[in-house]
Amino acid sequence: MGYDGPPSPERSRILGIGELLWDLFPDGPRLGGAPFNVVANLRRLGHPAAFVSAVGDDELGRAAVAAAHALDVDATFISVSPDLPTGTVEVIPDPVEGHRFAIGSPAAYESIGDGEALVAEITDWRPDALVYGTLVQRFAGVRELTGHVCLRVAPGHRLYDLNLRDGTWSPGLVLDLVGLATIVKGNVDEARILGELLDCDPDAATLGRRLAERYGIEAVCVTNGQDGAALWADGTLAEVDGIRVDVADTVGAGDAFAAGLLHAMLVGQRPAEALAFANRLGALVASRPGALPPWRTGEIG
């Protein structure tokens, strides 16, 4: 699967919390889970990376942990649930309207639990940045754990990538998760929903100002596929045009974009530079099949 060698000493330590699952495509299963994809891409960019999740005591679970190891993502915090199966998502490809997803439940990742021992282990690991989404946060144990990591471990950068799937979120949940973040990223449809929840226009600048006032958010990014993206950060707005590529697979492109954005911000790039880097990485992944296709940093440009 490929990565660019051992973690660089100047890189930040990344922790992800969320679903580790298999996307069931017509041609076979592919490792997935949006927060995991973000973390795996950040590992390829040289950051030490660990993931908090759970898999079943089954073949898919063992394969998922083996895949995490192959991607050099620390699997210390991936537990095994004896009673629940490894998560799966049936993917119904639709090149016109976008893929549709049927999310299997119950699933092992729903059992990620809070607990003093786990929080202490994560504290000892000393993450500099946290990545999380919405799907698994519906479950109280996961949400409590995420809150404790945000408030007690206090990673300096906390990226909430909305990834709203039908039937898997509520307005209160989304606003609670926004309140834990320092960076919020979503596509134009998700930005529209967030704008409705906040009673404001859904552009990055307006959302950014509203979220900064209400929650102290530092950056808001809104993506629009091949039509580009916008980033509000440090009180300024940066915009970038889309990159036209022959799209092989849109699954994972947004996760790669999120990883590129967080990486660029962690290494101190200015907002316009960070947005451009994220845009290039997202386009690169969209041009290749699979949510985690092989790539190397020299290809990003």
Secondary structure, DSSP 4 states (H G I P E B T S, - for coil): ----SSPPTTSPPEEEES--EEEEETTEEEEE-HHHHHHHHHHHTT--EEEEEEEESSHHHHHHHHHHHHTT-B-TTEEEESSSPPEEEEEE--TTT--EEEE-SS-GGGG----HHHHHHHHHH--SEEEE-SGGGGSHHHHHHHHHIIIII--SEEEEE----TTS--HHHHHHHHHH-SEEEEEHHHHHHHHHHHTS--SHHHHHHHHHHHH---EEEEE-GGG-EEEEETTEEEEE-------S--TTHHHHHHHHHHHHHHTT--HHHHHHHHHHHHHHHHTSSSSS----GGGT-
